[in-house]
Amino acid sequence: MPGKKSNPMREMRDSVERFVQEGVAVLQGAEALVVDIYETDTALVVKANVVGAVADEIDVTIKDDRLTIKGETKPDAEVDDGAYLRRERRFGKFERSFLFSHGVVAEEASASYKGGVLTVVLPKTAAERGQKIEIQEA
């Protein structure tokens, strides 16, 4: 839920998981995918920077509350390698997985891609959303 206090154990687990995934990605020749993940009352939202990727070539899957995003960014084909004066952007394969402790409804998940940002919305299960109980005056 929005406004939750920070959880040091979860933050440490997330940091270790990110460190391991980025290390594995580098060893496999893939780039680390940079994301923001936040929670609303009804969903978990993942935003990933995938500038240079083609939407049809990004693979987004969810299985057993684990979201996986993978794809590839490619350099400009029309520019000859020898023409570059400076080349700082990185290209190549990327892949990242996230295991959520919240139950999500995979069948209702959606993804959109705009301006180099992939947004994945994972609706929470009814049990995770909770339900407000109205109080009736007796």
C-alpha positions, 0 to 999 in steps of 0.5 A: 500500500502507498505510504508503507514504512521502509522494510530494511530486510526487504531493502537488503534482499532487493539490493543483494538480488539486484547485485547478483542479477547485474553480475550474472547479466554482465557475465552473460554479456547482457546489460542490466535493466534499470527499473522502478517498481511501485505499488498502488492500492490495486496493482504493482507497476514496473517501469523499465528504461529500454531506450532503443528497443523495439516493442515487438522484440521485448519479451514480458512474461509472468509465472508464479509471481515472477516477472521477467523482462528481456530483449535487446537494444541495437546500435544505429545501423546507418552509422558506420562504427568508424564515424563515431567521435564518442560512443557512450550508449550501451547496446546488447541483450538485457534480461531481468526477473523480479519475484513479488511477495504480493499475489498478482493476477497474471491474466489481467497484466498489461504492458505499454511502451512509450518514449523508451519506457516499458510500463508493466501493470500487474493487478493484485489479487483480491486477497492482496487488495483487501476489501473495505467493510462498511459499518452499519449503524444498529 
